[in-house]
């Protein structure tokens, strides 16, 4: 089969397309025939500590397809079932799932839409439900709202009944997201949006902030927070990994700051999240109340072009590989 491999011990990380044998599922695993896989920016970051000895590893995690083989000690799945989730080596014709991390792929979703959902909407559930406790009528601020996670948070927040403010450097992107329910768009790439957020919220501030951008806007995000507000740090589009914290506001306003990362959580922890995800968010996908936004679709062989498009920051939503 065709499979992409990634070296993250180089600057920048490099991709290699290889012909390799079909993987065989071990106990507790599923093999799927991959129909589509989506790109996640963090997967391509270079880090010399990730791969000892300078080797390459199968690339990709988020995908959707049909169960093709079932390992020992797996129940609840049969051959041909539609499945979506995080796999080992998703940018390939076949991939291996830990069965504990597999979700049914709703019939209402195309393969491309299903592939756009797993990590993005699991992270969204973590931020909006598990840690963010977003409620109907509250205000959510999303920096970098046109990113995959940003769009997913917008869609989920509107399903909850919240009001959403989003920032983006592109007026066109903000206008496009109004169709998904964006209440207020702030056109900026600078840390200068607190006044607009406070004005929109009657001076109270945002109840929950999702920071996709990183350290360059962290202090500004804190300025935007309401009393007992929550701030989720989930991305570093600006590649800035440090920021100052206003301890006086943190203390006086009883703020809650938290980080979100699916990749670094043990499998058992990620599996433990699934029952609540299936209770709160999966039905919204299954009923078609939320449809993952796919910006552009590439062929498997065109992964380098898909990566280049992602790094151009041109997309609104997710970028997906279609695998025949």
Buried (B, 14 or more C-beta within 10 A) or exposed (E): BBBBBBBBBEEEBBBEBEEBEBBEBEEBBBBBBBBBBBBBBEBBEBEEEEBEEEEBEBBBBBBBBBBBBBBEEBEEBEEEBBBBBBBBBBBBBBBBBBBBBBBBBBEEBBBBBBBBBBBBBBBBBBBBBBBBEBEEEBBBBBBBBBBBBBBBBBBBBBBBEBBBBBBBEBEEBBEBBEEBBBBBBBBBBEBEBBEBBBEBBEEBBBBBBBBBBBBBBBBBBBBBBBEEBBBBBBBBBBEEEEBEEBEEBBEEBEBBBBEBEBEEBEEEEBBEBBEBBBEBBBEBBBEEEBBBBBBBBBEBEBBEEBBEBBEEBBBBBBBBBBBE
